[in-house]
Amino acid sequence: MSPSDPAVWDAGWWQPARQRVSPNFDARPADQAIDLAVIHSISLPPGVYGGDEIHALFTNQLDPQAHPYFADVAQLKVSSHFLIRRDGQCEQYVSIFDRAWHAGLSQWRGRQRCNDYAIGIELEGLEHTPFEARQYGTLVRVLRAISSICPLAGVAGHEHVSPGRKSDPGSAFDWSTVRSELADLALSWPDDM
């Protein structure tokens, strides 16, 4: 079975991913096409990888006393559809058919409220630190799988849908590799590439 085979989906959950359910989601607007993927980067605390802090953030369980940085973010109600760890492992927090709370105040090519029509994909990392080859491999698999059941038309970074407010995935993200791997899907990409 191919990783992009629609049979690997169950009610918007990609079966190769580890399911770790977030309460931070709601319904998308009725009849909303899901046609954009927004790429993010995250690490908690910044520059620390492999722990369970991102899971704690997405499930409203982050201890604000555990690290000075957490005091500013522990109260946030945020989520993403997917998280791709440094080792390439994929976790899913929200069904792609539901609205995850990842993009915030945002717009893509004149359309406001990206959360309404976008799928959020977090890469464990920092904006100025290279991502791992395994992460790119999993990202390509996830995007192909999404395109098998959604009318995916574009891929953008958080920095592109929330310019001036967000800077991820940042300068270390290799857009050309991802674009090359997905050339057969005829997706639109950020204008500044």
C-alpha positions in Angstrom: 0.0 0.0 0.0 1.4 3.4 -0.9 1.7 6.0 1.9 -0.6 8.3 -0.1 -3.3 5.7 -0.7 -6.6 7.1 0.5 -7.2 3.8 2.4 -4.7 4.9 5.0 -7.1 7.6 6.2 -9.9 7.1 8.8 -12.2 10.0 9.4 -9.5 12.5 8.7 -6.8 10.7 10.7 -3.7 9.6 8.7 -3.1 6.0 9.9 0.7 6.1 9.7 0.8 8.9 12.2 0.7 8.5 16.0 -2.7 9.8 17.1 -2.4 12.3 20.0 -5.7 14.1 20.3 -5.9 17.8 21.1 -9.0 19.5 22.5 -8.1 22.7 20.6 -10.2 22.4 17.5 -13.6 23.2 16.2 -15.7 22.7 13.1 -14.7 24.2 9.8 -17.2 26.4 8.0 -19.8 24.4 6.1 -18.8 23.3 2.6 -15.2 24.7 3.1 -12.7 23.3 0.7 -9.5 22.2 2.4 -6.9 23.4 -0.1 -3.9 24.9 1.7 -1.1 23.4 3.9 0.6 25.8 6.2 4.1 24.8 7.4 5.3 25.8 10.8 8.2 25.1 13.1 8.2 24.6 16.9 10.4 23.5 19.7 9.7 23.7 23.4 11.7 25.2 25.0 13.3 26.9 22.0 16.1 24.7 20.6 15.3 21.7 22.7 14.0 18.6 20.8 12.5 15.2 21.6 10.6 16.0 24.8 6.8 15.9 25.4 6.4 19.6 25.8 4.8 20.2 22.4 2.3 17.5 23.2 1.6 19.2 26.5 1.1 22.6 24.8 -1.3 21.1 22.2 -3.3 19.3 25.0 -3.4 22.3 27.4 -1.1 20.5 29.9 2.1 22.5 29.7 3.4 23.4 33.2 4.1 27.2 33.2 6.6 26.6 36.1 8.7 24.0 34.3 10.7 26.5 32.2 10.8 30.3 32.1 9.7 30.3 28.5 6.6 28.3 29.3 5.1 31.1 31.5 4.3 33.0 28.3 2.9 30.2 26.2 1.3 27.7 28.7 -2.1 29.5 28.6 -2.4 29.5 24.8 -5.1 27.2 23.3 -3.3 26.1 20.1 -3.0 22.9 18.0 -1.9 21.7 14.7 -3.0 18.9 12.5 0.4 17.3 12.3 3.8 17.4 14.1 6.8 16.0 12.4 9.6 15.2 14.9 13.3 15.5 14.2 13.5 11.7 13.6 10.8 11.9 11.0 8.1 10.4 13.2 4.7 12.0 12.6 2.0 12.8 15.2 -1.5 13.9 14.5 -3.5 16.0 16.9 -6.7 17.0 14.9 -8.6 15.4 12.1 -7.9 17.2 8.8 -11.7 17.6 8.5 -11.7 19.8 11.6 -10.2 23.2 12.1 -7.0 23.2 14.1 -5.9 26.4 15.8 -2.5 26.9 14.2 -2.4 30.0 11.9 -4.1 32.7 14.0 -4.6 36.0 12.3 -3.8 35.1 8.8 -4.5 35.4 5.0 -3.4 33.7 1.9 -3.7 35.4 -1.5 -6.6 37.6 -0.3 -8.4 34.9 1.7 -8.7 35.6 5.4 -8.7 33.1 8.3 -6.4 30.4 7.0 -7.5 28.0 9.8 -10.9 27.7 8.0 -9.3 26.1 4.9 -5.8 25.1 5.8 -4.1 22.1 7.3 -1.3 22.9 9.8 1.9 20.9 9.8 4.5 21.6 12.5 8.1 20.6 12.0 10.1 20.2 15.2 12.8 22.8 14.8 13.9 26.5 14.8 13.7 29.0 12.0 17.5 29.3 11.6 18.5 25.7 12.2 18.5 23.2 9.3 15.7 20.6 9.4 16.5 16.9 9.1 16.2 14.9 5.8 13.8 12.5 7.6 11.5 15.4 8.3 11.4 16.4 4.7 10.7 12.8 3.7 7.8 12.6 6.1 6.5 16.0 5.1 6.4 15.0 1.5 4.5 11.8 2.4 2.0 13.8 4.5 1.4 16.3 1.8 0.9 13.6 -0.8 -1.5 11.8 1.5 -3.5 15.0 2.1 -3.7 15.6 -1.6 -5.2 12.2 -2.1 -8.4 13.2 -0.3 -8.4 17.0 -0.3 -8.2 19.5 -3.2 -4.8 20.7 -2.0 -3.8 23.6 -4.2 -1.1 25.4 -2.3 1.6 25.2 0.4 2.8 28.2 2.4 4.8 28.9 5.5 3.3 30.5 8.6 5.6 33.5 7.8 3.7 33.8 4.4 0.2 33.8 5.8 1.1 35.9 8.8 3.9 38.2 7.6 5.4 40.5 10.2 3.8 38.5 13.0 5.4 35.0 12.4 8.7 34.0 11.0 8.4 30.2 10.8 9.4 27.8 9.3 12.1 30.4 8.5 15.3 30.7 6.5 16.5 27.2 7.3 13.5 25.5 5.6 14.4 24.1 2.2 11.4 25.0 0.0 13.2 24.0 -3.2 13.5 20.3 -2.0 9.9 20.1 -1.0 8.7 21.8 -4.2 10.8 19.5 -6.3 9.5 16.4 -4.6 5.9 17.5 -5.2 6.3 18.9 -8.7 3.8 16.4 -10.1 1.0 17.9 -7.9 1.0 21.3 -9.5 0.8 23.2 -6.2 1.1 26.9 -5.7 4.0 28.1 -3.5 4.9 31.3 -1.8 5.6 34.1 -4.2 9.0 34.9 -2.7 10.6 31.6 -3.7 
